[in-house]
Amino acid sequence: MVPTTVPLFRFNSWIISFILFGHASAQWISYSDNGIASMTHYTLPESWVAACGCTASSDSFPTAALSQMAYGSSTAYGPACGRCFNLTLLNTFLSVPPFYPAESKSIIVKVTDLCPLSTTGWCNATTKGPNAAGHYLNFDLAYPSNSISSNFFPSNASYYGYTDFGVWNISYQSVSCSNWEGWNDAAALGSISSQGPESVCCAANPTNSSNTCTSYSDHNGIAQVFFLFFNIRRSRHI
C-alpha cells in the first residue's frame, strides 16, 4: 500500500470512488531514445506542481506526463523526470478514416508528470503488452497551455465534424533540454524546495546515471501499483 506520506500531486485532479491495488513488483519498460508512441492531452492547472515536483514555473513552457511503466515509478519522481523529447505528430487512428495532416508539427516537451497505469486507457502499457495504439509509451501533453499554440493540433472540422481527435500516433526523439523553451528561465528548472529532497526530483538536463532521477518506488520499497478506477471524473481528452 502507498504510505500516506507519499506526495500524490497528480491525483488531485481525479475524483475517484474506488481504487484497487495489486502486483507486488515492478518491471519498468526500457525504451530507445527514438521511436513511435501515442499522444493524448490533459488539463494541467497553471503553476501546478506535478508528480516530479518540478518548479511551478515549469508549466509556463511545454510539458508532458509519461506513461507509468516508462516513467519508472508508481508515484512521485521517476527516471523520466526532467527528460526532454521532441514529439512529432504523425496521424490519428481512431477517426474514420485516419487523419494525416498536410504539415508535420513538432514540439519539445519536458517530462514533469506521471500518467498513472490503469487496466484500460492509453497509459496502460507494460512489458507484457502495448496500449490500444500498439505502443509502449504514451506522452500526455499538458494542453491547452499558454506555452502551446491553440492550433497546434491539426484538424479538418468540415470533414470530420469535430476538431479534437484526442489520440495521435507520434514519433519521439530524446533531446537535450537546452532545446526546451524553458531552458533560459532559471525559475522553470529544478525541483521545488518546499517539498524536500526526498519527495521531488526534476533534473535540469538528465543525461546519465549521475544526473538522472532514481525511482521513488524502488528507492522506498513501494510495491508497483495497478489502478482500477470506477466513477472517475477527469479532464483528460481521449
Secondary structure by P-SEA (a helix, b strand, c coil): cccccccccccccccccbbbbbccccbbbbbcccccbbbbbbbbcccccccccccccccccccccccccccccccccccccccccccccccccccccbbbbcbbbbbbbbbccccccccccccccccccccccccccccccccccccccccccccccccccccccccccbbbbbbbcccccccccccccccccccccccbbbbccccccccccccccccccccbbbbbbccccccccc
